[in-house]
């Protein structure tokens, strides 16, 4: 994965999905049309943080390199140089893996 020229704003996070295994334990290959998109990804870039009512910026808990879980229908899908990413708000992230 090369360097992406995208900087999320505020409490948004840019995530690269981590692909699931494409073959089942029994050796059956699952076609792309039957696979669900993974809900696990690696944080590529984070915004500066969320501003509260007083204007103070609170930094995000996640950072670039973190592996995260997120909801199946969360975020907005985007493409850069042929690679697919998801832009999420921090509150759409379910947790950090590991």
C-alpha positions as CSV (number, residue, x, y, z in Angstrom):
1,X,0.0,0.0,0.0
2,X,1.6,3.2,-1.1
3,X,1.3,6.6,0.5
4,X,-2.3,8.0,0.0
5,X,-2.6,11.7,-0.5
6,X,-5.7,12.2,1.6
7,X,-6.1,13.8,5.1
8,X,-9.4,13.2,6.9
9,X,-10.9,16.1,8.6
10,X,-12.1,16.4,12.2
11,X,-13.1,13.0,13.7
12,X,-12.9,11.1,10.4
13,X,-10.6,8.1,9.8
14,X,-9.3,6.6,6.5
15,X,-9.3,2.8,6.6
16,X,-8.0,0.1,4.2
17,X,-10.1,-3.0,4.5
18,X,-8.2,-6.2,5.5
19,X,-9.3,-9.0,3.1
20,X,-10.8,-12.2,4.5
21,X,-9.6,-15.6,3.4
22,X,-11.0,-16.3,-0.1
23,X,-11.0,-20.1,0.4
24,X,-13.1,-22.0,3.0
25,X,-11.6,-24.7,5.2
26,X,-13.0,-27.3,2.8
27,X,-11.0,-25.7,0.0
28,X,-14.1,-24.1,-1.7
29,X,-13.2,-20.9,-3.4
30,X,-15.8,-18.2,-2.8
31,X,-16.5,-15.9,-5.8
32,X,-16.3,-12.1,-5.2
33,X,-20.0,-11.8,-5.8
34,X,-20.8,-14.0,-2.8
35,X,-18.3,-12.6,-0.4
36,X,-19.2,-9.9,2.1
37,X,-16.8,-7.0,2.5
38,X,-14.7,-7.4,5.6
39,X,-15.5,-5.4,8.6
40,X,-11.9,-5.3,9.7
41,X,-9.4,-2.7,8.5
42,X,-6.2,-0.9,9.1
43,X,-6.2,2.8,9.9
44,X,-4.3,4.7,7.2
45,X,-4.8,8.3,8.3
46,X,-6.8,10.2,11.0
47,X,-8.2,13.6,11.3
48,X,-7.1,16.2,13.9
49,X,-9.9,15.4,16.3
50,X,-13.5,16.4,17.3
51,X,-14.3,19.9,18.5
52,X,-16.5,20.2,21.6
53,X,-19.0,23.0,22.3
54,X,-16.3,25.2,23.8
55,X,-14.1,24.8,20.7
56,X,-11.5,22.5,22.3
57,X,-10.2,19.7,20.0
58,X,-10.2,16.2,21.4
59,X,-7.7,13.9,19.6
60,X,-8.9,10.6,18.3
61,X,-8.2,7.3,20.2
62,X,-7.1,5.5,17.0
63,X,-3.9,6.1,15.1
64,X,-2.5,5.1,11.7
65,X,-1.5,1.4,11.8
66,X,-4.2,0.4,14.3
67,X,-6.4,-2.6,13.2
68,X,-10.0,-1.9,13.9
69,X,-13.5,-3.4,13.6
70,X,-16.4,-1.4,12.2
71,X,-20.0,-1.9,11.3
72,X,-21.0,-3.6,8.1
73,X,-22.7,-0.5,6.6
74,X,-20.5,2.1,8.2
75,X,-18.6,4.9,6.4
76,X,-18.3,6.0,2.8
77,X,-16.3,4.0,0.3
78,X,-13.7,5.8,-1.7
79,X,-11.0,4.8,-4.3
80,X,-7.5,6.1,-4.6
81,X,-5.2,4.8,-7.4
82,X,-7.4,1.7,-7.8
83,X,-7.3,0.8,-4.1
84,X,-10.6,0.8,-2.0
85,X,-10.8,2.6,1.3
86,X,-13.5,3.5,3.8
87,X,-13.9,6.9,5.4
88,X,-15.5,6.6,8.9
89,X,-16.3,8.8,11.8
90,X,-14.5,7.7,15.0
91,X,-17.9,6.8,16.6
92,X,-18.5,4.3,13.8
93,X,-15.5,2.3,15.0
94,X,-16.5,-0.7,17.2
95,X,-13.0,-1.3,18.6
96,X,-9.3,-1.8,18.2
97,X,-8.1,-5.4,17.5
98,X,-5.0,-6.6,19.3
